């Protein structure tokens, strides 16, 4: 079994925050592949389904971001899932908006959700990093990640990227990250939000 974890904060007030892009992609995957309805389990919401012939458990921790590891540990312990069979989808400040990267292991880069998971299950899991950009000043990071995506960005890149990732994720679940990255790059080009208009 594969464990796919979308990171975010629970509740309507956070639903459209930059920090919740992991939840948004998780919901898109559940819809696209006809997963079961979410149910409350493992300190989170879980849905089950099949992607690329692999049985998958999709988890959205409901502990708030800083304690995401508690939900991940509970699910992986119950199903005896190895860290290398876990994929965590999260926002990434150090990538420009719409940029996507996949890596296994590494540090948390200041991301509290990853820090919590690293502390409880180790760092040897896969990360699907979704760029949200950086506000430029460290002091602005907290309010920035807890702001909603601007409506123009939602239409310009958030919705198209979410759908592309959900459509192509079988390549990642099936064990071919390079093919996943190539296909994302082929289908989706991050916008240049710094470009000046005519």
PAMAR-794383 format. One line per 2 residues: number of its first residue (from 1); their letters; for each residue x, y, z of C-alpha. Coordinates in steps of 0.25 Angstrom, whole numbers, plus 5000, padded with zeros to 4 digits. Each point is the difference from the previous one (the first is absolute). Layout:
# PAMAR-794383
NUM> A> X:Y:Z  ...;
***
This chain:
# PAMAR-794383
1> XX> 5000:5000:5000  5004:5014:4997;
3> XX> 4997:5012:5010  4998:5013:4993;
5> XX> 5000:5012:5010  4994:5014:4996;
7> XX> 5005:5010:5010  4991:5012:5005;
9> XX> 4993:5006:5011  4985:4995:5003;
11> XX> 4988:5009:5000  4993:5009:4990;
13> XX> 5009:5012:5004  5012:4994:4994;
15> XX> 4995:4992:4988  5005:5010:4990;
17> XX> 5013:5003:5006  5013:4999:4993;
19> XX> 5004:4990:5012  4989:4991:4996;
21> XX> 5004:4997:4986  5002:4985:5005;
23> XX> 4986:4999:5004  4995:5006:4987;
25> XX> 5008:4990:4991  4996:4988:5010;
27> XX> 4985:5004:4997  5003:5000:4985;
29> XX> 5006:4986:5001  4988:4994:5007;
31> XX> 4990:5006:4990  5008:4996:4988;
33> XX> 5002:4985:5004  4987:4998:5007;
35> XX> 5006:4997:5014  4990:4997:5011;
37> XX> 4994:5012:5008  5009:5006:5011;
39> XX> 4998:4994:5014  5006:5004:5013;
41> XX> 5012:4991:5004  5015:5002:5004;
43> XX> 4998:5014:5005  4996:5004:4986;
45> XX> 4991:4997:4988  5003:4988:4992;
47> XX> 4995:4995:4986  5003:4987:4993;
49> XX> 5002:4997:4986  5009:4994:4989;
51> XX> 5010:5008:4991  5009:4993:4990;
53> XX> 4995:4987:5005  5005:5003:5014;
55> XX> 4991:5001:5012  5001:5014:5006;
57> XX> 4996:5006:5013  4999:5015:4999;
59> XX> 5001:5008:5013  4997:5014:5004;
61> XX> 5005:5002:5014  4990:5008:5008;
63> XX> 5010:5003:5011  5004:5014:4995;
65> XX> 5013:5001:4992  5010:5000:5011;
67> XX> 4996:4986:5005  4998:4993:4986;
69> XX> 5009:4989:5004  4991:4994:5011;
71> XX> 4990:4997:4989  5010:4994:4990;
73> XX> 5006:4992:5011  4987:4994:5004;
75> XX> 4996:4996:4986  5014:4994:4996;
77> XX> 5000:4993:5013  4987:4994:4998;
79> XX> 5002:4995:4986  5015:4997:5002;
81> XX> 5003:5010:4989  5015:5003:4997;
83> XX> 5005:5014:4999  5004:4998:4986;
85> XX> 4986:4997:4997  4995:5013:5005;
87> XX> 4998:5012:4991  4998:5014:5007;
89> XX> 4994:5011:4992  5003:5014:5005;
91> XX> 5002:5015:4997  5014:5004:4998;
93> XX> 5005:5015:5002  5013:4998:4993;
95> XX> 4994:4997:4987  4993:5010:4991;
97> XX> 4985:4999:4999  4996:4988:4992;
99> XX> 5013:4993:5000  5000:4986:5003;
101> XX> 5011:4991:5006  5001:4986:5005;
103> XX> 5011:4995:5010  5002:4989:5010;
105> XX> 5005:5003:5013  5007:5014:5004;
107> XX> 4997:5010:5010  4987:5008:5003;
109> XX> 5005:5013:4995  4993:5007:5012;
111> XX> 4986:4993:4996  4994:4996:5013;
113> XX> 4991:4989:4994  5013:4993:4995;
115> XX> 5007:5003:5013  4990:4993:5008;
117> XX> 5000:4988:4990  5015:4999:5000;
119> XX> 5000:5000:5015  4990:4988:5001;
121> XX> 5003:4992:4988  5013:5004:4995;
123> XX> 5003:5007:4987  5001:4989:4990;
125> XX> 4987:5002:4993  4996:5007:4987;
127> XX> 4996:5014:4999  4992:5007:4989;
129> XX> 5004:5014:5002  4990:5011:4994;
131> XX> 5006:5014:4998  4993:5011:5006;
133> XX> 5011:5011:5000  5006:5007:5011;
135> XX> 4995:5014:5005  5015:5005:5000;
137> XX> 5001:5003:5015  5001:4989:5011;
139> XX> 4990:5008:5009  4989:4999:4990;
141> XX> 5001:4985:4998  4989:4996:5010;
143> XX> 4989:5010:4995  5004:4997:4986;
145> XX> 4998:4985:5001  4987:5002:5007;
147> XX> 4994:5009:4990  4991:4995:4989;
149> XX> 5005:4999:4986  4996:5013:4992;
151> XX> 4988:4997:4991  5009:5003:4988;
153> XX> 5010:4990:5004  4990:4989:5002;
155> XX> 4995:5001:4986  5014:5003:4994;
157> XX> 5008:4988:5006  4994:4994:5013;
159> XX> 4988:4993:4994  5007:4995:4987;
161> XX> 5012:4995:5008  4991:4993:5010;
163> XX> 4993:4993:4989  5013:4996:4992;
165> XX> 5006:4994:5013  4988:4992:5003;
167> XX> 5000:4995:4986  5014:4996:4999;
169> XX> 5002:4995:5014  4999:4985:4996;
171> XX> 5014:5002:4994  5005:5004:5014;
173> XX> 4992:4989:5007  5005:4990:4990;
175> XX> 5015:5003:5004  5004:5009:4988;
177> XX> 5003:5014:5006  5008:5005:4988;
179> XX> 4989:4996:4990  4990:5008:5010;
181> XX> 5009:5012:5000  5001:5000:4985;
183> XX> 4986:4998:4997  4996:5012:5010;
185> XX> 5010:5009:4993  4994:4996:4986;
187> XX> 4986:5003:5005  5002:5011:5009;
189> XX> 5009:5013:4999  5001:5008:5013;
191> XX> 4996:5014:4998  5010:5011:5000;
193> XX> 4993:5009:5011  5012:5010:5000;
195> XX> 4998:5003:4985  4995:5014:4997;
197> XX> 4988:5001:4991  5000:5008:4987;
***
